Amino acid sequence: MREVTVATVQMKPKLGEVEENLAKMSDLVGKIAGQQKVDLIVFPELINTGYECGVRFVDLAQRVPGAAVNVMAQRAQEFGVHIAFGMPSKEKVESIIFNSIILLGPDGELIGDYHKVHLKGEERMAFRAGYRFGVYECAFGNVGLLSGYDLAFPEAARVLALEGAELLVVCGNWEKPHRDEWRTYVLSRAYENALFVAAANRVGDDVTYSFFGDSMIVGPRGQVYATLAGEVDPKTNEPAEGYAVARIDLNEVRQRREEFQTIQNREPDTYKALVRKY
């Protein structure tokens, strides 16, 4: 068995307040890792800034590694845990920024820096699209990273599965009222590729968007190991902050793929239309 304990966090960031959001994330890492041994903690997309920052993203974006990454790297090292979280990042050219997912190891080392490939709506005005998907080798197994809208494209998850991903980490900002869409995509990506999906979606409001959470951990046959669906803050009657934790066995990925032949029975020669630009 290759058992891994995963936590998916749904949190409400304060729009544009990077230091305050990082402090909240740090506290949550301490709380989760202090209650049980956990191997990976997954936060939502753009969690250190919020989603609707517009032109402010240029000023809020940081280099990788940089201050935000260093803060979370310290927490990863302190508790011996992998951490994945979303943030706006920039390269040497200050005006080029990306919607990024950062993956840190339990020694605080940077394992992955993924740039979101599929940008949606106004994201296209703020960010440059990434152009490759990556699978990252962690101490417990192979992890693929996706950000928000990437989840809607089956090709993205399939590429990661073919490259060896056993666990798909999804950092999301999926907004109301599209709860059924989010859940369907998470379950579908798990079924299609016979892999585990750890999906963290934020809660709270920004300027015009509201977010519903429903963070979950799903197995290679669509079984829901843990979920925050339906969790409500009694004070506001809105989706609650919190986290879902599950212990999974990555050996199940190979078992399910052998049993159902999802990967083996593909016919790539018939899929040429998939790489034709619309």
C-alpha positions in Angstrom: 0.0 0.0 0.0 1.1 3.6 -0.7 -1.2 5.5 1.7 -1.3 9.3 1.6 -3.2 11.7 3.7 -4.5 14.7 1.8 -6.3 17.8 3.0 -8.3 20.2 0.7 -8.9 23.6 2.1 -11.7 26.0 1.3 -10.9 29.5 2.5 -12.2 33.0 2.0 -9.2 35.3 1.1 -9.4 39.1 1.6 -9.2 40.8 -1.7 -5.8 42.2 -2.4 -4.5 41.6 1.1 -1.5 39.3 0.5 0.1 39.4 4.0 -3.2 38.8 5.7 -4.1 35.9 3.5 -0.7 34.3 3.9 -1.1 34.6 7.7 -4.5 32.8 7.5 -3.0 30.1 5.3 -0.1 29.6 7.7 -2.5 29.2 10.6 -4.6 26.7 8.7 -1.4 24.6 7.9 -0.6 24.6 11.6 -4.1 23.6 12.5 -4.4 20.8 10.0 -1.0 19.4 10.5 -1.3 19.8 14.3 -4.4 17.6 14.4 -3.1 14.6 12.3 -0.2 13.4 10.2 -0.9 14.8 6.7 1.2 14.5 3.6 -0.4 17.2 1.3 -2.4 20.3 1.9 -4.2 21.9 -1.1 -5.4 25.5 -1.1 -7.5 27.1 -3.8 -6.5 29.2 -6.9 -5.2 32.8 -6.3 -5.7 32.3 -2.6 -3.2 34.9 -1.5 -4.8 37.7 -3.4 -8.4 36.9 -4.2 -9.8 36.6 -7.8 -11.1 40.0 -8.9 -8.0 42.2 -8.6 -7.9 43.3 -12.2 -4.9 45.6 -13.1 -3.8 45.3 -9.4 -2.5 41.8 -10.2 0.5 43.5 -11.8 1.5 44.9 -8.4 0.4 41.9 -6.4 2.2 39.3 -8.5 5.5 37.9 -7.0 8.4 36.0 -8.3 8.9 32.3 -7.6 10.6 31.8 -5.3 9.7 35.1 -3.5 8.1 36.4 -0.3 4.8 34.4 -0.6 6.5 31.2 -1.6 9.1 31.6 1.2 6.4 32.0 3.9 4.6 28.8 2.8 7.9 27.0 2.4 8.7 27.7 6.0 5.4 26.2 7.1 5.9 23.2 4.8 9.3 22.6 6.4 8.1 23.2 9.9 5.4 20.6 9.6 7.0 18.2 7.1 4.1 18.5 4.6 3.7 19.1 0.9 1.6 22.3 0.2 -0.1 23.3 -3.1 -1.6 26.8 -3.5 -2.5 29.3 -6.2 -1.0 32.8 -6.6 -0.2 35.4 -9.3 3.4 35.1 -10.3 5.7 37.1 -12.5 8.9 36.6 -14.5 11.8 39.0 -14.9 9.7 41.1 -17.2 7.4 42.8 -14.7 4.4 43.1 -17.0 4.2 39.4 -17.8 2.3 37.6 -15.0 0.8 34.1 -14.7 -2.0 32.5 -12.7 0.2 29.9 -11.0 0.0 26.8 -8.8 2.9 26.3 -6.5 3.9 22.9 -5.1 6.2 22.8 -2.2 7.9 19.8 -0.6 8.2 18.9 3.1 11.7 20.3 3.2 10.5 23.6 1.9 11.9 23.0 -1.5 10.0 24.2 -4.7 8.8 21.1 -6.5 6.5 22.7 -9.1 5.5 26.1 -10.5 2.6 25.5 -13.0 1.2 28.3 -15.1 -2.5 28.0 -15.9 -3.1 27.1 -19.5 -6.8 27.7 -19.9 -7.7 31.3 -19.0 -11.3 32.3 -18.7 -13.0 35.7 -19.3 -11.2 38.6 -17.7 -8.3 36.4 -16.7 -7.1 36.8 -20.3 -6.6 40.5 -19.7 -4.5 40.0 -16.6 -2.5 36.9 -17.2 -0.4 35.2 -19.9 -1.4 31.6 -20.6 0.9 28.8 -19.8 1.8 26.3 -22.5 2.7 23.0 -20.8 1.4 20.6 -18.2 3.8 19.0 -15.7 3.8 15.9 -13.5 5.9 16.3 -10.4 7.5 13.6 -8.4 6.8 13.8 -4.7 7.9 11.5 -1.9 4.6 9.6 -2.0 3.9 9.5 -5.8 3.4 11.5 -9.0 1.2 14.7 -8.8 -0.3 16.7 -11.7 -1.4 20.3 -11.2 -4.5 22.1 -12.7 -6.0 25.5 -12.0 -9.7 26.3 -12.1 -11.0 26.4 -15.6 -8.3 23.8 -16.7 -10.6 21.3 -15.1 -13.2 21.8 -17.9 -10.9 20.4 -20.5 -10.6 16.6 -20.4 -7.4 16.8 -22.6 -5.6 18.5 -19.7 -6.2 15.8 -17.2 -5.6 13.1 -19.8 -2.2 14.5 -20.7 -1.2 14.4 -17.0 -2.5 10.9 -16.6 -0.5 9.7 -19.6 2.6 11.4 -18.2 2.2 9.3 -15.0 0.1 11.4 -12.6 -1.6 9.3 -9.9 -3.0 12.3 -8.0 -4.5 15.3 -9.7 -4.4 18.5 -7.6 -7.0 21.1 -8.6 -6.8 24.6 -7.1 -10.1 26.3 -8.1 -12.1 29.5 -8.0 -15.3 28.0 -9.3 -18.2 30.5 -8.8 -21.9 30.4 -8.1 -24.2 29.1 -9.5 -22.1 26.5 -11.2 -22.0 23.9 -8.4 -23.2 21.0 -10.5 -20.6 21.8 -13.2 -17.8 21.8 -10.7 -18.8 18.5 -9.1 -19.4 16.8 -12.5 -16.0 17.8 -13.8 -14.1 16.6 -10.7 -15.8 13.2 -10.8 -15.4 12.9 -14.6 -11.7 13.6 -14.5 -11.3 10.9 -11.8 -13.4 8.4 -13.7 -11.9 9.1 -17.1 -8.3 8.7 -16.0 -8.6 6.3 -13.1 -6.8 8.6 -10.7 -7.3 10.5 -7.5 -8.4 14.1 -7.5 -7.9 16.5 -4.7 -9.9 19.6 -5.5 -9.9 22.8 -3.4 -12.4 25.5 -4.2 -12.7 28.8 -2.3 -15.7 30.4 -0.6 -16.8 34.0 0.0 -17.4 37.0 -2.2 -15.1 39.3 -4.2 -16.6 42.2 -6.2 -19.1 40.5 -8.5 -18.4 36.8 -8.0 -19.4 34.5 -5.1 -17.9 31.1 -4.5 -19.4 28.0 -3.1 -16.6 25.7 -1.9 -17.5 22.0 -2.3 -13.8 21.0 -1.9 -13.4 17.3 -2.1 -11.2 14.3 -2.5 -12.3 11.7 -5.1 -11.0 8.2 -5.9 -10.3 6.6 -9.3 -13.9 5.2 -9.5 -15.5 8.4 -8.5 -15.9 7.5 -4.9 -15.9 10.6 -2.7 -13.5 10.1 0.2 -14.2 13.5 1.8 -16.1 16.6 0.9 -17.2 19.9 2.3 -20.3 20.1 0.1 -23.2 21.5 1.9 -21.1 22.9 4.8 -22.7 26.2 5.9 -21.6 28.9 8.3 -24.5 29.1 10.8 -23.8 32.9 11.3 -24.1 33.8 7.7 -25.8 30.8 6.1 -23.1 31.0 3.4 -20.7 28.2 2.4 -18.3 27.6 5.3 -14.5 27.8 5.5 -12.9 24.5 6.5 -11.0 21.5 5.2 -11.6 18.0 4.2 -9.1 15.2 5.0 -8.9 11.7 3.6 -6.4 8.9 3.6 -6.0 7.3 0.1 -4.0 4.4 -1.3 -2.2 5.4 -4.6 -1.8 1.7 -5.5 -5.5 1.8 -6.4 -4.7 3.8 -9.5 -2.8 0.9 -11.1 -5.4 -1.6 -9.9 -8.3 0.4 -11.4 -6.5 1.0 -14.7 -5.7 -2.7 -15.1 -9.3 -3.6 -14.2 -11.1 -1.1 -16.5 -8.4 -0.5 -19.2 -9.3 3.2 -19.4 -5.9 4.2 -20.6 -5.0 1.0 -22.5 -8.1 0.9 -24.7 -7.6 4.4 -26.2 -7.4 4.7 -30.0 -5.2 7.9 -30.5 -5.1 7.6 -34.3 -8.8 8.5 -34.4 -8.5 11.6 -32.2 -6.8 13.9 -34.7 -9.5 16.5 -34.4 -8.6 17.1 -30.8 -5.4 19.0 -31.8 -7.1 21.0 -34.5 -7.5 24.6 -33.5 -11.2 25.6 -33.5 
